[in-house]
Amino acid sequence: MEEFFYQNKKKAKFFFLWLLLSTCISSKGEIINTVRDCNFSAASVGDYVWLDRDGDGNQDSGETGFGGVSVVLSGPNGIAIATTITDINGYYLFTGIDAGISGKSYQVLFKLPAGYRFSPSTGFIGDTGNSDADQSTGKSSLFTLLPGESNTNIDAGLLSPANNTLPLHHLDLTVALRASSVTLRWLAENEMNTTRFIIQRSIDGLVYSDIDTAAVTGQINTRTNYSLITDIQALLSYSVIYYRIKAEDNSHLFAYSNVAPLKLNKITGIRVWPNPSVNDIRISYNCSASTVLNVLLTDNTGRIAWQRSFEVSRGVNQLSVTGVEQLTSGVYFVHVTDKSTRQVFVEKIVK
C-alpha cells in the first residue's frame, strides 16, 4: 500500500510540473494551456529610464537612472499585457514574451512622474543610449521581438522641471527637400524670454551639430511661422538626415522641437540567389548605415528552418545561408529584418 501511494505521488508531481511548463501567455494576454498550442519562443525587452540633465535625448556620462517609473508593455492593439516599475537604478525588464515563430510587434509605454517631461526622442527605436518615448504620449514606436531575442534598448529620458523652463507652448518643425535645398519650417508660440533658434542637424539621429541660427520675431501669446533654407549637396549620399530646432534664452536654458527626419535615398531591399537553390543561398543587401540584420529561413508552414544575426556595414553587403543541402525540397521564405530601420524584406525561394 505504501508503495502504491509513493508511485501515485510521483505521477501527480510529474503532472503538475508538466502543466506548469506547458502554460504560457500570448500577446493578447490569453493563457494557453497546451504545449501544442504554445508554439512560440519567448523573448524579453527592457531597459532604462534616466534623468536627462542636458535635455538632449542622449544618455550622457554623469546622468543617473530614475527609479519608481511605471512601464507598461502592450501589443499593436494598445492593450496592456504586463506592467512593471523601474528599479532603484532606473532599469526594467519584461521576460517570457510571446515572440511567435517569426516575431511579433510590441510597444512600451512610460508613465511620467509628476512635474517631469520626456526628453526628445532621437534616432531609431532600439538605438543604444537614446530616448525612445514620444514626448507627448510616452509611448515607444512599435518594434518586433524575434524568437529568443533579448532587446535591452527601449529607453526613456526624463526632464526635470528645471530642464525645460522656456514658456514655449509650441515648437513644431517640418522639412522639405527640393533638389539639394532643404526648407525648414517651424511654428513657435509664446516666445517670452526666447532669444534665438539654433538649427541642428544629424546624420545618425544621435549626434547633432549646430548649422545655423535664426532671430526671434514673435510676440507673447501669438503663433509665429519661421523658415530657413539650407543646402545639403555634400550630404546627398546619406539615406536619412535629421533636423531639430533648439530654442535658447540668455541664461542658456533651452527647449527642443520635434526631430524631423528627411529621407534622401530609398534602401533597395534584398536580392536572393540562386533560385532554385541546391546548396548555399546568397543574400545581397544595401545598408544606409551600419546595423544588425536578423535573417530567418522559414518553410511553407511558417516553421523556422534556419536563423542567424549579421553585423553589417554601410553599403552593399553579401550574406550566406549555409546548409541548404540538408533541407527537404519545397518552397521557403527568406526574411531579413534591419534592426535600425525596422524594415522587413521577404523573398520566396525554391529548394
N, C-alpha and C positions, 0 to 999 in steps of 0.2 A: 504493500500500500504506500509506503514511504517513497519507494522508487517511482510509482505512478505519479504522485504529486510533484516529485522532482522533475520528471520529464515534461510534464504539462506546464510547469512554471517556466522552464527553458523555452518552450514553444511560445508562451504568452509574451515573454520578454522579446523574443525574436520578432513577433508580430507587431508589437508597439514600436520597436526600432524601425522596422520596415515602413510602418505608417508615417513615422516622423520624417524619414528620409525621402519619402515619396510625396510629401506635401510641399507645395510652393505657392508663390503669389504671382499672379500675372500682372501685366502692365495696367490692367483695369482695376487692380485691387481685388480680383476674384481668387478664391482659394481653389487650387487644383489638387485633387486627391489621388491621382494615379500616376505611376511612373510613365505609363504610355502617353498620357495627355500632357505631362510636364516636360516637353521636349525642348528645353532651352538650356543654354549655358549661361550661368549667372555672371553679371558684370557689377562694377562698382563705380561710384562717382563722388568727388569731393572738389573744393578742398579748403579755401582760405578766405577769411574776411579780415580786412586790416584798416587802420586809421591812416588815411591818405593825407599827410600833413601839408604837402605842397599842392595837392589838388590836381595832379596831372594824370591820374588814372593808372599810374605805374607803381609797382612795389619797389620802393627805394630803400637803401640802407638806412637804418635807424627808425623806420616806420614799423610800428608794432601791431600784432594781431589784436582782434577785438572779440572778446568772449561774450556769450549770452545772446547772440543774434539768432533768431528763429529762421530756419531754412526749410523750404518745402519742395519736395520732388513731385512732379506731375508728368503725365503723358501729353501727347499732342492735343488731346481734347481739353486740357486745362484742369482735369480732375485730380485732386491731390492723392498721391499714392503713399507717401511717407513724410514725416516731419522730424527734424532733429534740431539741436541747438549747438552753436559753435562752442568749443571748449575754452579753457582759460587762455590758450594761446591763439585762438581765432580759427581753429581747424574744425571741419565737419566731414562726415563720410556716410554715404548710403551704400550698403552692401546687399548682395543677394538679389540684384535687379534682373528682371526678365529681359534677356537680350535676344530671345528668339533663336533662330538658326542662321540668320544672316544680318542681324542688327535691328534695333528698334529705336524710335525717336523719343527723347525726353526733354524736359525743361526744368530749370531750377528757379525758385522764387526766393529772394532775400527780403526779410521784413525789417524796415528801418526802426532803429531805436528813436525815441522821442528827441526832437531837436536836431537830428542829423539829416544829411542828404547823401545821395550816391555820387561817387566820382564819375567823371566822363568815361563812357565805355570806349575802349581803344582796341585796335587790332581786330582779330578774328575770334570767334568763340573757341575757347580752349587754348588760346595762346598762354604761355607761361608768363607770369609777372604782370598781368594786366587785369583790369576790371571788366567783367562780363555782364554786370547788371545794368539794365536800361535805367537811365536817370529818372524817368517818370514812373515806371511801373515796378522796378526792382526785379524784373524777370530777365533771365538769360534768353538768348536765341535757342531755337530747337537744335539739339545735337543728337548724333547717332551713337549708341553704345553697341559695340560688336561683341559676340560671344567671348567670354573670358577677359574682356578689356577692363582695365582699371584707369579711369580718366580722373586725374587729380589736378585739373587745370581750370575748374569753373569757380572763379573768384569774384569778390565784390569789395570795392574800396568805399570807405565812408568819409564824408567831410564833416568835421565838427562845426558848430555854429560860428567859430572864429575863422574857418577856412574861406567861406564864401559870403562875405558881408556886403558886397555890392548890391544895391537895391534893384538891379535889372529885373523886370518882370518877364521879358522875352529876350532871347538871343539866338535866333534861328538862322541857320546857314544853308544855302543851296549852291551847287556848282554846275556849270555847263561848259562843254568843250566845242570849239569851232576851229578846225584846222589845228594849229598849235597854241591857240589862245584859250585860256580858261577864264570865264567870267564868274566871279564870286558875288553873290548877293546875300545880304543878311539884314534881318529886321531886329531892331532894338527898341525897347520901351522903358521909360523911366530911367534916364541916364544920369541921374543925380550922382555927383562925385566921380563919375567915369571920365578919365582924361584922354584915353586913346584906345584904339583897337589894334591889336597885333595879329597879323595874318601868319598862320603857321602851316607848314607842310611836312608830310612824312612819306617815305617810300615803302615803309613796312607796317605802318599803323601803330608803331610803338614809340619811336624816337622822332620828335618834331623839331623843326628848325624855324626860326623867325625869317620870313622872306619880305615883309613889308609892314607898314603901319598906315592907319587912317585916323584922321582927327574926328572928334565928336562934334556933331552939329545939332543933335536933337535936344528937346526940352523935356522937363519933368512931366510925367503922365501923358506923354504923346508917343506915338509909334513913328519911327524914322527908318526909312529904307536906305541902305548903303550898297555900293557896288565897287568892284575893283577888278581890273583885267591884268592877268599875268601870263607870261609866255613860258611854255614847257617844251620847247623844241629839243632841248638836251635830255629830256626825260621820256621821250616817246617810246623807248624800248621797254619801259615797265608796263605791266598789265594793269596795275591799280596805283593811284596816288591818293593820299588822304589830306584833307584840309580841315582846319578848325580856326575859330576866332577867339582870341584871348582879350577880354575887356579888363583894363587896368586903371587904378586910380593913383594919386600922388604918393600914397603910402605903400604902393605895390601890392595892395590887396587886389584880387582878381576873380574873374568868373569865366568859364569856358562855354562856348556854343556846343551844339552837337557836332560830331565828326561826320563830314560829308565825303564819302569815297567817290573817286572819279575813275571809271573803268576805261582803259585805253585799248587793250587788246583782249580778245577772247581766247581762252585756252582751247586748243584744237581738239582735245579729247584724247582717246586712246586708239591705237591700231594694233590688232591682234593677228598673228600669222604663225605658221602656215595654217590654213583652214581648207580641208580637213587636216588634222594633226595626228601623227603617229607617236612621236617621242616628245621632246620639249616644246612648250608654247612660248613664243616671244611676245612681249608687250612693249610698245613704244608710247611714251607719254611726255608731253611738252609742259614743263612746270613753269609757272610765273615766278616762283621763289622756292628756296629750299624748304622741304616739307617731309612728311611721312605718309607713305601710301599703304593702305591696307588692301591686300589682294585676296579675293576668295574665288574658288572654282566650285560651282555647285552643279549637281546633276538636274535632270528634268523634274525631279520631285522636290527640289529645294535642299537636299542633303548636301552638306559641305564635304567636298572630296579633297580639297587642298586649301591651305591658307598660310599667309606669311605677311609680315610688315617689312617695308623697304624704306630706308632713308635715302632721299634723292636730292639732287641739286637743281638750281635754276637752269632751264634749258631742256633739251631733249634727252630723255633717259630711256634705256632699254633694260627690261626686266625679264627674268626667265622663270617659267613654271616647269619644274622638273618632275620626273617620274610619271609622266603621262602614259607611258607604255604599260604601266601597271593597272590603269583604269579600264573598265569594261567599255565596249563600244557603245556609242549613243550620243545624245545631244547634251552639251554642257554650256554653262554661262560663266563668263569671266566678269567679276565685279571688282572695280577699282575705286576706292574712296580716298580722296585727297583730304587729309585731316585739317589742313589750313583753310581751304576754301569751302570745305564741306560738300564739294561736288562729287557725285557718284556716277560712274560710267559703267555700262553693261554691254557686253558683246557676246553673241552666240557663236559657239564653235562646235564642230563635229569631230568625234574621235573615231 
